[in-house]
Amino acid sequence: MSTPLHHKKKPDQKYLKSVFERLDYFFPLPLAAKKQLSETCYEIHVKKDEYLLRKGDYSYFVYFIIEGILTGEATSGKQVITSFICVQGEFVSAIEGIYGIVPATEDIKAEEDSLLLGIHVDDLEKLTADFPEMNIVMRKVMELYYKIAHHRSVFFRIGTASDKYADFLKNYPHHANRIPLALVASYLNIKITTLKKIVSAYNKKGDETLLSKESIEAYLKEQHPYRQKKLSLAQLAEMLKVSSHTLSHLLNLYFQQNFSHFINTYRVNYILAELENQDHCKQYSLDGLGREAGFSSRSSFFYEFKKQKGITPHNYLKQLSHAQS
């Protein structure tokens, strides 16, 4: 068995929207790519304790988790190690043998009833061949997971047991209480007795305030700090009452963006919203609008806008004016 795909059910549009939003965080996809993706992926339901993939099986799908939690299990003799934990909004597949060329070396198991969208690797390869944007997305996805794996391999060697658990809470702020402690201990490579003591200590001092994705987005939407020229990571971290290191980590975790890309995305979106409003647009030149959005120079504004939208601000404005006339 290579997947519990017993029947091919086309995905609900609301699930596709979740996938598209996630992929667009990495790089905006054209509508044609999204259409092709929607036609080639399927809903897959995996019940709690059911295996999505077994060691020795051949993997032919890449999955996006809509709901649920899945874990990787690596075995050595009688010992079973939790090698990874994937939650809603993440991708999962065989670590090795992702394209079905060699057998998978680990099990993938559902820790709770889960809903996935699966796409066959042949269809995925065709997407990356047909659309350069999809190729960029997949490279960025792989880069992100490489960074996570590298961080874990280094941090877990030098961090204390308490440090490991604190890092786990930052990585899984909305899922920590749903993941069994035995799995967490296995994943963090610490004894279950040690973990229970750490959790107890955390509970005694109260739940630590964790900056959620929603709270970051709400602050940016309400306060518009990105409109401040030369806004620094340290300045935004101070506004959000976290350390610069923590904020940098959370931006990478939640949005797959570094600080500069994150802030410039908000600046470009601000400009797009202003351009849609004809009354506001008439009050500013494009250069003035760039300054109003927080860009410190015309060159940085034009560079970021073209990088994100694929065309210059002038050409975008021409297209918009033509569409509105």
Secondary structure, 3 states (H helix, E strand, C coil): CCCCCCCCECCCHHHHHHHHHHHHHHCCCCHHHHHHHHHHEEEEEECCCCEEECCCCCCCEEEEEEECEEEEEEEECCEEEEEEEEECCCEECCCCCCCCCCCCCCEEEECCCEEEEEEEHHHHHHHHHHCHHHHHHHHHHHHHHHHHHHHHHHHHHHCCHHHHHHHHHHHCCCCHHHCCHHHHHHHHCCCHHHHHHHHHHHHHCCCCCCCCHHHHHHHHHHHCHHHCCCCCHHHHHHHHCCCHHHHHHHHHHHHCCCHHHHHHHHHHHHHHHHHHCHHHHCCCCHHHHHHHHCCCCHHHHHHHHHHHHCCCHHHHHHHHHHHHC
